[in-house]
Amino acid sequence: MSSLNLDRIINIPDDYDGFDTNLFCIPSHYEGAVGNVLIPHGMIQDRIEKLARDIFYDIMKKEKEPLHTICVLKGGYKFFSDLLDKVNSLNSNHSEGSVQVSVDFIRLKSYENDKSSGEINIIGLDNLESLEGKNVLIVEDIIDTGKTMNKLLKTISKYNPKSVKVACLLRKRTPLSSGYAPDYVGFEIPDKFVVGYALDYNEYFRDLLHICVISQEGIVKYKQ
């Protein structure tokens, strides 16, 4: 699957093998359950810092209007938390102004084992009428086929926000992609099932700091 050639993105090639897990601290309960480390934790943090700066300065160009952020749980919680920490740091230290940030949380269900189920359940949209007229930033962990995000955007649009943008840590190159392109992307990755940094496989691996490719042993061990 070819890249969308998005601006301001780190593209990880399909033939990139990553780093041997022996070079990093991996919890003993996950030994053998993951392959190589695709993206180390430190690199994740550096990339999020740049995404936070991109978002911050884009808002500053729009007369410093308030930003309402929506975190997609559960996988997006670490990315969301780290991203907002870095935006708030810019708020505290920028001499030319700051951006008021508010938060909301939703949950989506689209995975079963290591495959996309095709069915999308959106949980937590009962009280989002307050989005009307607001600048909204949806924060997601990974964009796979794009179908989940397209449905979410369609639902959000019913509340008549002023603008809606999407920030995701990962965008996967997959033949099943709808071609959807987020506004802010940390990394574009090969079509592999990745875990760690709050990305899970049947609720496991959220406690893994690095982003790794799950091994066949891990798929079998933690399959429901």
Secondary structure, 3 states (H helix, E strand, C coil): CCCCCCCCCEECCCCCCCECHHHCCCCHHHCCCEEEEEECHHHHHHHHHHHHHHHHHHHHCCCCCCEEEEEEECCCHHHHHHHHHHHHHHHHHCCCCCCCEEEEEEEEEEEECCEEEEEEEEECCCCCHHHCCCEEEEEEEEECCCHHHHHHHHHHHCCCCCEEEEEEEEEECCCCCCCCCCCEEEEEECCCCEEECCECECCECCCCCCEEEECHHHHHHCCC
